[in-house]
């Protein structure tokens, strides 16, 4: 029987981490944990309560109080905030514009990290985010750092938004937002976006989703064989 591993997939915004992580998890019959959705859920909860996402104390209180759940869906994983489905709400521009501020709050990251480690405890997990390999699961035997050009990431998000009927943001605006998000994520004081020393860097700019999944699957199988 193959060893059930912890797999971390990190990288900048819209690099395709979530899409690939879901497919890899399904292929190996692993659990998928969307850490980005957790921070987005905290952000949405703050906005819904009229709380400034930059108010560290109040945002931290919310992170400790709310309940975030995941359920498999036909086309995408469903996200619930205190029992209410927010799968699409957490992807709205207002959430995207504020999630970096929320994710930078030390107490929020501490609470989310605690929950994420509990989910990953028994292995057989694929987790994607910004600091999984460096902070959340530093001992994970498989660490991937996915990158792609800012333009390509913006294009992907634009196509995704169009498919979901979200037509409020242009491709140019999306690229600017992604570049700003990169800067915020890589320069924040707590768990900045950075490649773990032992992570494998994968540039997906010119790769299809299937090609990326195939490449990561090879790495997982190789690691399973080495640890057998």
HELIX and SHEET records of a PDB file:
HELIX    1   1 UNK A   17  UNK A   28  1                                  12    
HELIX    2   2 UNK A   35  UNK A   48  1                                  14    
HELIX    3   3 UNK A   56  UNK A   65  1                                  10    
HELIX    4   4 UNK A   89  UNK A   91  5                                   3    
HELIX    5   5 UNK A   93  UNK A   96  1                                   4    
HELIX    6   6 UNK A   99  UNK A  103  1                                   5    
HELIX    7   7 UNK A  106  UNK A  120  1                                  15    
HELIX    8   8 UNK A  132  UNK A  136  3                                   5    
HELIX    9   9 UNK A  150  UNK A  163  1                                  14    
HELIX   10  10 UNK A  171  UNK A  187  1                                  17    
HELIX   11  11 UNK A  209  UNK A  227  1                                  19    
SHEET    1   A 5 UNK A  31  UNK A  34  0                                        
SHEET    2   A 5 UNK A 125  UNK A 129  1                                        
SHEET    3   A 5 UNK A   6  UNK A  11  1                                        
SHEET    4   A 5 UNK A 142  UNK A 147  1                                        
SHEET    5   A 5 UNK A 200  UNK A 203  1                                        
SHEET    1   B 3 UNK A  68  UNK A  71  0                                        
SHEET    2   B 3 UNK A  78  UNK A  81 -1                                        
SHEET    3   B 3 UNK A  84  UNK A  85 -1                                        
END                                                                             
